[in-house]
Amino acid sequence: QIHASQDAHCFEHIPKGRTEQIRTVVLDHSDAKGPCYARALAQNLWRGEEFYLQIDSHMRFVRSWDIKLLSMLASCKKHSDKPILTTYPADYEPPGRIPTSAK
């Protein structure tokens, strides 16, 4: 969801050469119906890609997160043909208050 006049600058810097990999649903903030509705809209953007990653705006990543996820996925494939990696993310902490153990 966006507030068009306040959030337009957030969409100015799509990486060059990656525009075909980015799909969006633009929903005015006044039409928002909560996170479950927003996630359902986002899930409808899937077009058969091998991998699908859905995150919340407050997610933070450790170094080499993508390699770590692919390693976890490979390990799971030993037990299932269609593994799913999922988690319940930690609460948001402002950048200056992130515990050292989480970096």
N, C-alpha and C positions, 0 to 999 in steps of 0.2 A: 504494500500500500504506500501511496505517496501523497504528499501535500504538494501539488504541482508547482506552486510558486516558490516554495521553500526548498524543495528537494531536487530541482532540475539539474543542479550542478553535480549531483551524485551519478548521473548517467552520461557525463561528458567524456569519460576516459575509458571506453571499451578498448581493450588491447587490439592493436592492428593485427590482422591475419587471424583473429579469433572470433570475428563477428558471427560466423556460421555456427559456432559452438555455444552461442549465448542466446537464449530465448527468454522472454519476459512476459509477464502478465501485468499490465498497468491497472491498478485499482485505486481510485481516489480514496483517501483515508475515511471520508464520510460514508463510504459504501462498505467498509470493512465489517466482517462478520466473525472475526476471531481467528486464532492460529490454525485450528483444524480445517476451516474453510480455505484459508490461504494455502495450506499444505496440499489440500486436494487439488486446488487450481494448479499448483506447481507440478504435481504428479502427472497431470494431463499434458505436460510439455515433453514427456519422454517419447522418443521416436525410435526405440529399439537399440539404443547405444549399448555397448557391452557393459559399461559401468554407469551407475547413477548415484550421485551424491547429493543429499539434501541436508542443508545446515540452517541454523538460525543465525540471525545477524550478530549475535554476541559470541559466536564460536571463536575459539583461538586454536591455533595449530602448533604442534611441536615441529622441530626441524625434521625433515624427511618424512613427513606425515604420510605422503602418498606411497612411498616405498613400504612403510610400516603397514599400511592398510592392505596393500597388495600381498604382502607376506602373510598377514592374518587370513586373507581370503584364500590364498593357496593352501594354507594349513586346514582351513575349514572344508575345502573341496575334497579332502581325504575322507570326509564323513557325509557329504551331501553334494548332490549334483547342482543344487541351487542355493548356495549359502547366502546368508544375509548378515551383514555386520550392522549392529545398532548399539546405541548408547543413550543414556539420559545425561545431557551435558550438565556441567557444573554451573552454579549460579554465576552471573556476571560480576566481575570485580574490575573496577577502573584500573587502567594500565599500571599506575604507581602502587597498587595494592595487591598485585598478583603474587601468591606465595612462591618462593623460590623453587619448591618441589614441583610446581606446575609448569615451570618454564622449560 
